[in-house]
Amino acid sequence: MNRWLTMQERVADYLTVRRRLGFALRIEGEQLQRFASFADAQGHDGAITIDLALAWSCASQRSGPIGRARRLEIVRALAKFCVPFEIETQVPPVRLLGPAHRRLPPHIYTDEELTQMLAAAANLEPMQGLRPASMECLLGLLAATGLRVSEALHLQQEGVDLGQGLLTVRQTKFRKSRYVPLHPTVIQAMTEYACLRDQFLPPPQAPDFFLRDDGRALCYTHVLHAFQRIRAQLGWDRELQPRPRLYDLRHTFACNRLLRWYQEGIDVHWAMPLLTTYLGHAKVTDTYWYLTAIPALMAIAAERFECVATSSDEEVTS
């Protein structure tokens, strides 16, 4: 007897199992619900087929090649889950529609650009509100710590220990929590912001550290809009390619840390796991990708590789 009668039931079982294992699957879950609705609306009966997966993946007129490949990848995960229960399930081959992911080239901010950005944030309107201070402090924190934007926005006041100079980043990407130490200059800036925030918004207020004028938590939509205003005001939309993004502050932090380690003669291979933990990466290979972000790092890495290769050749010939 068939385990499932509809595609909706297959999706529901898959999401239940995966979420119990700790995976949020918010976007993937929404996409699979759409896939199930598509399959049931087509009158599809039985196990997943490659033709069905391809039909849904290519059905959206708004999706480009990456989007279609990503949709197929999501269905592929569902199909792999179904195989033990329905051996007739067809699992789409990997990269059937090409790559499903791409990493856009980052913009590595210069010190001058960071100074300009923070100055522009401090002059956002309304000047009499909390917005300029919130954006200046938030952007400065991102640049100084390499936090993900979502991690900074989800910081709770109870998790910001400015006396000890320590942030508690809870249950972020990959369901991991970690402590992030702060530089004295960052502690001072966050202390000044917290004092201004509490004067502007006397308790009771939201428990979040970064707040809006109405006392609610600062959200990504408002931050992105403010950042786009700053970027346009500074002329970066026209002058800089690739166009700077919020996430590039994290890239900049990681690249600068690696560059300093190389310049200081620190064994980066030994130190890399420390940076991986600090950034909250699941794998050290994710951190190594930052080596490709700026020519200076690539040149140093190539030089180190050449030295190692030369030493190996000399050992073989001796």
Secondary structure as the mmCIF struct_conf table of DSSP 4:
data_model
#
loop_
_struct_conf.conf_type_id
_struct_conf.id
_struct_conf.beg_label_comp_id
_struct_conf.beg_label_asym_id
_struct_conf.beg_label_seq_id
_struct_conf.end_label_comp_id
_struct_conf.end_label_asym_id
_struct_conf.end_label_seq_id
BEND BEND1 ARG A 3 ARG A 3
BEND BEND2 LEU A 5 THR A 6
HELX_RH_AL_P HELX_RH_AL_P1 MET A 7 ARG A 20
TURN_TY1_P TURN_TY1_P1 LEU A 21 GLY A 22
HELX_RH_AL_P HELX_RH_AL_P2 ARG A 26 ALA A 41
TURN_TY1_P TURN_TY1_P2 GLN A 42 GLY A 43
BEND BEND3 GLY A 46 ALA A 47
HELX_RH_AL_P HELX_RH_AL_P3 ILE A 50 SER A 57
TURN_TY1_P TURN_TY1_P3 CYS A 58 ALA A 59
BEND BEND4 GLN A 61 ARG A 62
HELX_RH_AL_P HELX_RH_AL_P4 PRO A 65 CYS A 82
TURN_TY1_P TURN_TY1_P4 VAL A 83 PHE A 85
TURN_TY1_P TURN_TY1_P5 ILE A 87 GLU A 88
HELX_LH_PP_P HELX_LH_PP_P1 THR A 89 PRO A 93
TURN_TY1_P TURN_TY1_P6 VAL A 94 LEU A 97
BEND BEND5 GLY A 98 GLY A 98
BEND BEND6 ALA A 100 ALA A 100
HELX_LH_PP_P HELX_LH_PP_P2 LEU A 104 HIS A 107
HELX_RH_AL_P HELX_RH_AL_P5 ASP A 111 ALA A 122
TURN_TY1_P TURN_TY1_P7 ASN A 123 ASN A 123
HELX_LH_PP_P HELX_LH_PP_P3 LEU A 124 LEU A 124
BEND BEND7 GLU A 125 GLU A 125
HELX_LH_PP_P HELX_LH_PP_P4 PRO A 126 PRO A 126
TURN_TY1_P TURN_TY1_P8 MET A 127 GLN A 128
BEND BEND8 GLY A 129 LEU A 130
HELX_RH_AL_P HELX_RH_AL_P6 ARG A 131 THR A 145
HELX_RH_AL_P HELX_RH_AL_P7 VAL A 149 LEU A 153
TURN_TY1_P TURN_TY1_P9 HIS A 154 HIS A 154
STRN STRN1 GLN A 156 GLN A 156
HELX_RH_3T_P HELX_RH_3T_P1 GLN A 157 GLY A 159
STRN STRN2 VAL A 160 ASP A 161
TURN_TY1_P TURN_TY1_P10 LEU A 162 GLY A 165
STRN STRN3 LEU A 166 VAL A 169
BEND BEND9 GLN A 171 GLN A 171
HELX_RH_3T_P HELX_RH_3T_P2 LYS A 173 ARG A 175
STRN STRN4 ARG A 178 PRO A 181
HELX_RH_AL_P HELX_RH_AL_P8 PRO A 184 PHE A 200
BEND BEND10 LEU A 201 LEU A 201
HELX_LH_PP_P HELX_LH_PP_P5 PRO A 202 PRO A 202
BEND BEND11 PRO A 203 PRO A 204
BEND BEND12 PRO A 207 PRO A 207
STRN STRN5 ASP A 208 ASP A 208
BEND BEND13 PHE A 209 PHE A 210
STRN STRN6 LEU A 211 LEU A 211
TURN_TY1_P TURN_TY1_P11 ASP A 213 ASP A 214
BEND BEND14 GLY A 215 ARG A 216
STRN STRN7 ALA A 217 ALA A 217
HELX_LH_PP_P HELX_LH_PP_P6 LEU A 218 LEU A 218
HELX_RH_AL_P HELX_RH_AL_P9 TYR A 220 GLN A 233
TURN_TY1_P TURN_TY1_P12 LEU A 234 GLY A 235
HELX_RH_AL_P HELX_RH_AL_P10 TRP A 236 GLU A 239
BEND BEND15 GLN A 241 PRO A 242
HELX_LH_PP_P HELX_LH_PP_P7 ARG A 243 PRO A 244
TURN_TY1_P TURN_TY1_P13 LEU A 246 TYR A 247
HELX_RH_AL_P HELX_RH_AL_P11 ASP A 248 GLN A 263
TURN_TY1_P TURN_TY1_P14 GLU A 264 GLY A 265
HELX_RH_AL_P HELX_RH_AL_P12 VAL A 268 LEU A 279
TURN_TY1_P TURN_TY1_P15 GLY A 280 GLY A 280
BEND BEND16 ALA A 282 LYS A 283
HELX_RH_AL_P HELX_RH_AL_P13 VAL A 284 TYR A 288
HELX_RH_3T_P HELX_RH_3T_P3 TRP A 289 THR A 292
BEND BEND17 ALA A 293 ILE A 294
HELX_RH_AL_P HELX_RH_AL_P14 PRO A 295 THR A 317
#
